[in-house]
Amino acid sequence: MTKVRTVLGDIDPAQLGRTLTHEHLLYTYPGAELDHRCAYDLESATTRIATELGAAVREFGFKTIVDLTPAEVGRHPQLMVNVAERSGANVIGTTGFFPENLGFPYWWRVQSIEEFAEFYRRDITEGMVFAGTQTRVKAGIIKIATGMDSVNPRPSPIGPSGRRIGEHEERAIRGAGRAQKAIGCAINTHTDPMDYTVGNPGVEQLETLEEEGADPAKVIIGHAFISGTTAQIRAICDRGACVQVDHMGIPWRHGSTEDLDEKMAIQMCELADAGYLDRMTITYDRWFFNPRGASTDLNPQLLNEKVPLGYLYTDFLPRLERKGFQAADLDRLLVDNPRRVLAF
């Protein structure tokens, strides 16, 4: 029998409903946990997040959210449990890391491939560790990430394998491939939009995972629509993976939400017409709560346009419908495809 692992326990995939496959309940950067300005009250944060998410459950029918926050970027198991209990949403937790340019504390830079694999397996089968304490809150998906994500975006350099994957990223990715082969869980990825200007980072991630025995049908490649061409996205789909539509209404790495939304809508229709409707998921990749607050001149990375959770229906779906993409097609991306990929 297949299952989906949420922070409140395993559920039948049929219970997922409309699923956002890449969001962040709490998001920060490594080291922020030491900063007085980033201290927060768990109860207040829970109330704030659960209120917003609960409203989206009632008003727009979202039933499941994947909190794809990696271990070193603010992941908080108890917060996820609290939000799930109060919002009425299924919350799926994540094991994994951010790109080495922004993440990867030193401890993990010296771990082997098998040590990464064991970490992922234990997070999923035993429970995630938080602040040095073992919890019983289990992750339900693995995250991998590549790219030079930073204040000054640039393409990634060629790594040891001949791909644009860093030395530490590669061990983490290979460990994820081994863990996924052993457990059967899904993997969702972060790719850097700049890397699509010099290659296809989604395909490179898949090649690395497959070399360790991973099943591409259980992989979602993130951020490909932001700057990837339709041909690049099709190449990812042709390997058997899903591609994730994300950042509608959010101008990350793009000067205009209008231009980005239009580009993505056109590509979604092109892919649907070519028979790839079953190879797409859709989500925002928004932050519900960042303890540091809004952007400052010294911390421009903290600027994240908080698009309303209903934007998908109030703004983006009408754009799609004008191009022939129907609400039923959108539910394929929100319901059917995540239900297939997230189950293990």
N, C-alpha and C positions, 0 to 999 in steps of 0.2 A: 504494500500500500504506500502511495506517495504521500508526502507531507511537506508543509512549509513551516519553518522554525521561526516563531516570533519570540519576543522577549517575555511573553506571558505563557509560552509553551507551544507545542506543535498543534497545527490546525490542518484541516482538509484544504487542499488548494481551492476548492469550490467556494470557500469562505473569504477569499481574498477580495473579490469585488474590484472596483476601480482602484488601481495601484499606481502610485507615483514611485518610480524606481530609483530615484537619486535625489534625496533631500538632506538637510542638516538641521536637526532640532537645536543643537548647540554647536557653535563653530568658533574656533580660535586658532592660534598658531603655537607651535612648540615653544615653551618658555613662558607663555602667558600665565600659566598657573602660579608663577612666582611673582607676578606683578600686582601690587596693591590695587591698581586701577581696573584690574580684571576680576577682582573678587566679586562673588555674587551669592545670593541667597537661594538655596535649592527650592524652597517652597514657593518663593515669588516667581522664579523662572518656570517652575512647573505650571503654576496657575496661568501665567502669560501664554505659554506655548500651548497648553491643553485647551485653553479658551479659543484660541485662533484655529487650531486644528479641528476641534469639535464642531465649530461653526461650519467649516468646510465639509465635514462629514454630513452634516444635516442639510446644507444648502446645495451642495454640488455632488453628493454621492460618493466622494472619495472614501474608501474604506480601509486602505492599507497604505502605509508609507514606509519606504526603506530609508532608514537613517544611515546614509552612506558615509558617516563621519569616521575617519580612520582612528586608530588607537592613539596617535600622538597629536591629534588636532581637536581635542576637546571631547572625545567620546565619553559618555557618562551613563553606565548601565542603569543605575537607579533612576536617573531622570527619564530614560526611555520607558521604564516600567511605570513610573508615576504618570507620564503623559498618556500611555496606552490605557491605563485604568480610568483616567478622568475624561479622556476625549472620546472614547468609544472606537478608536481606530486601532487596527492591527499595526504594530511597530516591529520592524525587522532590524536587528542590530548587525553591525559589521565588524569583521576582523580584517586587518590589513594596514597599509601605510600610504602616506602621501609621497609625491616625488622627492627624490633625495636632495634636490636643491632647496626644498623648503621643510622637509620632514626628516625622518630617520635619525632619531637620537643616536649618539655614539654607540650605545650598547648594541643596537641592531646593525650597525655598520660592520660588526665583526662576527656576525652569526653566519652559519653555513646554510646551504639550501635546505638541508633536512631539518635544521633547527627552525627555519621559517615554516616549513611544512607542519612540524609538530606544534608550533604556536597556533597556527590556523586551526588545526584539528582540535586542539584543546579548547580554544575559544568557542568552537561550535559544539563540541560534545560534552564539555565539562562546565564552561562558563568563563566569561571575560574577567580579567584582572583589572582592578581600579585602585589607583594610589597604593599599590603594593598588596592589596587584599584580594583574595580569590572570591569571586561572586558566583552565584548560581544562575546568573542571567546569561543565556547562550546567544551567541551570534548566529545568524542564519544565512550569511553571504560573505564572500571574500572580496576585498577591494585591492586592485593593483593600480599603479600610477606611474607615468613617465612624463618628462618634460621639464623645461627650464622656467616653469611658472614663477613669475617674479614681477617686480615693479617695472622692469625694463624687459619685456618679452623678446625672446630671440629663439631661433631653432636650436634644438639640442645637438651637442656634438656627437660624433660617432663613438660608440662605446666599444668595449673589448670584443663583442661578438660581431662587430661590423654593422650593427643596427644602432639607431639613435636611442639607446637604452643604457643608462648608467650602470656602473659596476655593482652598486648596492641594489639598485632597482632590479637588475637581472636576477640576482639571487632570490629576492623576494618574489618575483614573478615565477621563477622555476619552482620555488616552494609552493606557491599557490596552485600551480599545475599539478604537482604531486598530491597536494591535499584534496583538490577537487576530484582527481582520479580515485582516491581512496573513499571519499565521502559521498560524492555525487552532487554537491551543492553548486549554486550558481556563483559566477564571478562577474562583477561589474567594474568597469575601468575608467580611469581618468586619462585622457590624451590631451596634449597641448595643441591648441589650434595652430600655433606657429609651425609645428612639425609637419602639418599637411602641406605647407608651402615647399617642402624639400623632400617629401616622401609620403609614406602611408603608415603612421604610427599604429593605427588599429591593426593592420595586417602584421606588423612586426611584433606586436604584443601577442597576437594569435599564434604566430609561428613559434614564439618562445614557449608559450603555454602548451602547444601541441607536442613540442619536443619532449615534454615531461608527461605526456599521456592525457592531457586535458581534453575534454569534449567541447568543441567550439559551439555546439548547440546550447550549452549552458553558460555562454558568455555574452554579456552586453557591453558593447564598446561605446564609451561616453564621449560627448563633445565633438563628434565627427561632423555634425551639420554646421558648426559655427563657421569653419573656413574650408572644409573638405568639399571636393567636387562630387557631383553625382556619380561619376565613374569611380572615384575612390571609395565612396560609400557602398556602391555595388560590389566592389572587390571584397569588402569586408563581409557583406551578406553572402557572397558566393562561397566563402569558406565555411558557411553554416552558422555564423554568429548573428546576433541581433545588433542593430545600431540604435542608439538612443537619441531621440529628438529632445533637446533641452535648451534652456535659456530664452524661451520665448518671453518677450517683455523685459528681459534683463540684458543690458548692453555690455556684458563682459567681453572684452577683446573686440568690441564692435562699436563704432561711434553712434549708431542709430538703431533703436529697437525696431523701428519701422522697416528699415532695410533688412535687418536680420530676420525678422518675422516673415517678410516676403520671400527672402531667399529660401528659408526652411520650408515654407508652405509649397513653393514651386517644386523643390526637391522631393518632398513627401509625395506629391501627386505623381511626379515622374517615376518614383520607385513603386508606388502602388500600381500604376499603369503597366509597369514592367513585371509585375507578379511578386513584389517583395513586401506586400502588406503584412505578412506573418513574420517579417524580420525587423520590425520596428517596435520600440516602446517610446513612451513620452513622459516627460517630467519637467520640473522647473530647475532644480539645483539651486534652491534659495536657502537663505539662513533664516530660521525662526528667531534665533537669539544669539547675539554676539556680546559677551560681557563687557567688551571694551567700548561698545557703542558705535557711533558713526565714524566716518573717516576723519583723519586729521592730516595735516600737511606731511607729518612724519610717517604716517601709516596709511598711505592711499590704498593698500590692499584691502583695508577694512570696508571700503565703499562697496556696498552690495545693494542694488536697487531692489527693494522688497516688493516685487510684483504681487498684487492681490491673488489669493489662491483661486479665485473664480475667473481669472484672466483667460484661462484656457477655453472657457465656455462663452464669456462675454465678448472677447476680442479675437482670439485665435481661431476658434471654430468657425465663426462667420467668414473669416478670410479663406479658410479651407473650403467651405461650402460654395463660395463664389467660383472656386476652381473645380468643383465636382466631387470633392472629398466629403463624405457624409458622416453624420453623427455615429451611425453604425460602424463605419470604418474606424472612427476614433476609439470606439469601445473595443475594437480588436486590439488596438495598441495599449489600452488602459486595463483591459480585463483578460482577454484570451492569451495574449503573448506573455505577460508577466506570470500568469497562472502556470503556463507550460514551463517557463524558464526557471522560476524560483522553486519549483517542487523538486524534492529529492527523497 
